[in-house]
């Protein structure tokens, strides 16, 4: 991958490593769990009862990591038919406006993601309709950390969280706040990537939020194959 897409700051390099490592691990785990479950089901008439739920959660994590990663490599599809018709200075202004809109959207998404996840983590939601203005006061009736997933059993090595998050109560299944943590984390990654892209557009280091032209590339590939024939 071209170094054009990689952040030069220490934070940028750390985020790169997190995204790429997480995506590789998630893909590997999804493939392994699915393969083993198929072998067990058709070969031994058994299987992991938690397999489908685990793969579903991993797929959700993959999507949320992939959204921010695609912003980094400018792989999101977009329509530039209009912007290509206007002068370069107008095109740049439109691109800056688009970047600002994306940053605003990611900020709203992060607020909503935090508020949703906080329900399951015994943490306060933010106040304010659009922008966070503070945190709500919590009572014991607000705690939702006892919510569990359907099939995935609680790993023994995570029992240490029970006194801290569930008042010492025993979990039978994995608490939901663990898989749901990807919501605020993924939204934070997306916000970071849009801010990073916005800065690059403002400084002239990047011309657009999108580079991918999937349809045009596919037509060109077919034409190339026809020429070879």
C-alpha positions as CSV (number, residue, x, y, z in Angstrom):
1,X,0.0,0.0,0.0
2,X,1.3,3.4,-0.9
3,X,2.7,5.5,1.9
4,X,0.3,8.3,0.7
5,X,-2.4,6.7,2.8
6,X,-0.5,6.3,6.0
7,X,-0.5,8.9,8.8
8,X,2.9,10.3,9.5
9,X,2.2,11.1,13.2
10,X,2.7,8.6,16.0
11,X,-1.0,8.6,16.6
12,X,-1.6,7.9,12.9
13,X,0.7,5.0,12.9
14,X,-0.9,3.6,16.0
15,X,-4.4,3.8,14.5
16,X,-3.1,2.2,11.3
17,X,-1.7,-0.7,13.2
18,X,-4.9,-1.1,15.3
19,X,-7.2,-1.1,12.2
20,X,-5.1,-3.4,10.0
21,X,-4.3,-5.9,12.8
22,X,-7.9,-6.0,14.0
23,X,-9.2,-6.5,10.5
24,X,-6.8,-9.4,9.9
25,X,-7.6,-11.1,13.2
26,X,-11.3,-10.7,12.8
27,X,-11.2,-12.2,9.2
28,X,-9.1,-15.1,10.5
29,X,-11.4,-15.8,13.5
30,X,-14.6,-15.6,11.3
31,X,-13.1,-18.1,8.8
32,X,-11.8,-20.4,11.5
33,X,-15.1,-20.5,13.5
34,X,-17.2,-21.0,10.4
35,X,-14.9,-23.7,9.0
36,X,-14.8,-25.7,12.2
37,X,-18.5,-25.4,12.8
38,X,-19.2,-26.7,9.3
39,X,-16.9,-29.7,9.8
40,X,-18.5,-30.5,13.2
41,X,-22.0,-30.2,11.9
42,X,-21.7,-32.3,8.7
43,X,-19.0,-34.6,10.0
44,X,-19.9,-35.2,13.6
45,X,-23.5,-33.9,13.8
46,X,-22.6,-31.4,16.5
47,X,-21.2,-27.9,16.5
48,X,-20.6,-24.7,18.5
49,X,-23.9,-23.4,19.7
50,X,-22.3,-19.9,20.1
51,X,-20.7,-20.0,16.6
52,X,-23.4,-18.1,14.7
53,X,-23.6,-15.3,17.3
54,X,-19.8,-15.0,17.5
55,X,-19.5,-14.7,13.7
56,X,-22.3,-12.1,13.7
57,X,-20.5,-10.0,16.3
58,X,-17.2,-10.4,14.6
59,X,-18.8,-9.3,11.3
60,X,-20.2,-6.2,12.9
61,X,-16.7,-5.4,14.3
62,X,-15.3,-5.9,10.8
63,X,-17.7,-3.5,9.3
64,X,-17.1,-0.8,11.8
65,X,-13.3,-1.1,11.5
66,X,-13.7,-1.3,7.7
67,X,-15.6,2.0,7.6
68,X,-12.7,4.0,9.1
69,X,-10.1,2.0,7.2
70,X,-11.9,2.7,3.9
71,X,-11.7,6.5,4.7
72,X,-8.0,6.2,5.2
73,X,-7.4,4.5,1.8
74,X,-10.1,6.6,0.1
75,X,-11.9,3.4,-0.9
76,X,-15.5,4.6,-0.3
77,X,-17.5,4.9,-3.5
78,X,-18.7,8.3,-4.5
79,X,-20.1,10.2,-7.4
80,X,-17.9,13.0,-8.8
81,X,-19.7,13.6,-12.1
82,X,-20.7,17.1,-10.9
83,X,-17.5,18.1,-9.2
84,X,-15.5,17.2,-12.3
85,X,-17.5,19.8,-14.3
86,X,-16.6,22.8,-12.2
87,X,-13.4,24.7,-12.0
88,X,-10.7,23.5,-9.6
89,X,-11.2,26.2,-7.0
90,X,-14.9,25.5,-6.8
91,X,-14.2,21.8,-6.7
92,X,-11.8,22.3,-3.8
93,X,-14.4,24.4,-1.9
94,X,-17.0,21.6,-2.4
95,X,-14.6,19.0,-1.2
96,X,-13.9,21.0,2.0
97,X,-17.6,21.4,2.6
98,X,-18.1,17.7,2.1
99,X,-15.3,17.0,4.6
100,X,-16.9,19.3,7.2
101,X,-20.2,17.5,6.7
102,X,-18.5,14.1,7.2
103,X,-16.8,15.3,10.4
104,X,-20.1,16.6,11.7
105,X,-21.8,13.3,10.9
106,X,-19.1,11.3,12.6
107,X,-19.3,13.5,15.7
108,X,-23.1,12.9,15.9
109,X,-22.5,9.2,15.3
110,X,-20.0,9.1,18.1
111,X,-22.4,10.7,20.5
112,X,-25.2,8.3,19.7
113,X,-22.8,5.3,19.8
114,X,-21.5,6.4,23.3
115,X,-25.1,6.9,24.6
116,X,-26.2,3.5,23.3
117,X,-23.2,1.7,24.7
118,X,-23.3,3.5,28.0
119,X,-26.6,1.9,28.8
120,X,-24.9,-1.5,29.0
121,X,-21.7,-0.4,30.7
122,X,-23.1,1.4,33.8
123,X,-21.8,4.7,32.4
124,X,-23.7,8.0,32.1
125,X,-25.2,9.0,28.7
126,X,-24.4,12.5,27.4
127,X,-26.8,15.4,27.7
128,X,-27.7,17.6,24.8
129,X,-29.7,16.8,21.7
130,X,-27.0,17.3,19.1
131,X,-23.7,18.0,20.9
132,X,-22.7,16.6,24.3
133,X,-23.2,19.3,27.0
134,X,-22.3,17.1,29.9
135,X,-23.3,13.7,31.5
136,X,-26.5,12.6,33.0
137,X,-26.8,11.7,36.6
138,X,-27.2,8.0,37.2
139,X,-29.1,5.9,39.7
140,X,-29.0,2.2,40.5
141,X,-32.1,1.7,38.3
142,X,-30.1,3.0,35.3
143,X,-27.6,0.1,35.4
144,X,-27.8,-2.3,32.5
145,X,-24.6,-4.2,32.8
146,X,-26.5,-7.3,33.7
147,X,-27.6,-7.7,30.0
148,X,-26.0,-10.7,28.4
149,X,-25.6,-12.0,24.9
150,X,-27.6,-15.1,23.9
151,X,-25.2,-18.0,23.4
152,X,-21.6,-17.0,24.1
153,X,-20.6,-18.2,27.6
154,X,-18.7,-15.9,29.9
155,X,-14.9,-16.7,29.7
156,X,-13.4,-17.6,33.0
157,X,-10.5,-15.2,32.5
158,X,-13.0,-12.3,32.4
159,X,-14.5,-13.0,35.8
160,X,-12.4,-10.3,37.4
161,X,-14.9,-7.7,36.0
162,X,-17.8,-9.0,37.9
163,X,-17.1,-7.2,41.2
164,X,-16.4,-3.9,39.3
165,X,-19.3,-3.9,36.8
166,X,-21.9,-6.3,38.1
167,X,-21.7,-5.9,41.9
168,X,-20.1,-9.4,42.1
169,X,-23.1,-11.1,40.5
170,X,-22.1,-14.1,38.3
171,X,-22.4,-13.9,34.6
172,X,-23.5,-17.0,32.7
173,X,-23.1,-15.4,29.3
174,X,-20.8,-12.7,28.0
175,X,-22.1,-9.2,29.1
176,X,-23.3,-7.1,26.1
177,X,-21.1,-4.1,26.9
178,X,-18.1,-6.1,25.8
179,X,-19.1,-6.7,22.2
180,X,-20.9,-3.4,22.0
181,X,-17.8,-1.4,22.9
182,X,-17.0,-1.4,19.2
183,X,-19.8,1.2,18.7
184,X,-18.1,4.2,20.4
185,X,-14.6,2.9,19.5
186,X,-15.5,2.5,15.8
187,X,-17.2,5.9,15.7
188,X,-14.1,7.5,17.3
189,X,-11.9,5.9,14.6
190,X,-14.3,7.2,11.9
191,X,-14.2,10.7,13.4
192,X,-10.4,10.6,13.6
193,X,-10.1,9.5,9.9
194,X,-12.5,12.2,8.7
195,X,-10.6,14.9,10.6
196,X,-7.3,13.5,9.2
197,X,-8.8,13.6,5.7
198,X,-10.2,17.1,6.2
199,X,-6.8,18.4,7.3
200,X,-5.1,16.8,4.3
201,X,-7.7,18.3,1.9
202,X,-7.3,21.7,3.5
203,X,-3.6,21.6,3.1
204,X,-3.8,20.3,-0.4
205,X,-2.2,16.9,0.3
206,X,-5.4,15.2,-0.7
207,X,-7.8,16.2,-3.5
208,X,-10.9,14.2,-2.6
209,X,-12.6,12.0,0.0
210,X,-13.0,9.3,-2.6
211,X,-10.7,7.8,-5.2
212,X,-12.5,4.5,-5.9
213,X,-14.2,4.3,-9.3
214,X,-15.3,0.7,-9.2
215,X,-17.5,0.7,-12.2
216,X,-15.0,2.5,-14.4
217,X,-12.2,0.1,-13.2
218,X,-14.4,-2.9,-14.0
219,X,-15.1,-1.7,-17.5
220,X,-11.4,-1.0,-18.1
221,X,-10.5,-4.5,-16.8
222,X,-13.0,-6.1,-19.2
223,X,-11.8,-4.1,-22.1
224,X,-8.2,-5.1,-21.3
225,X,-9.2,-8.8,-21.3
226,X,-10.9,-8.4,-24.6
227,X,-7.8,-6.8,-26.1
228,X,-5.7,-9.7,-24.9
229,X,-8.2,-12.2,-26.5
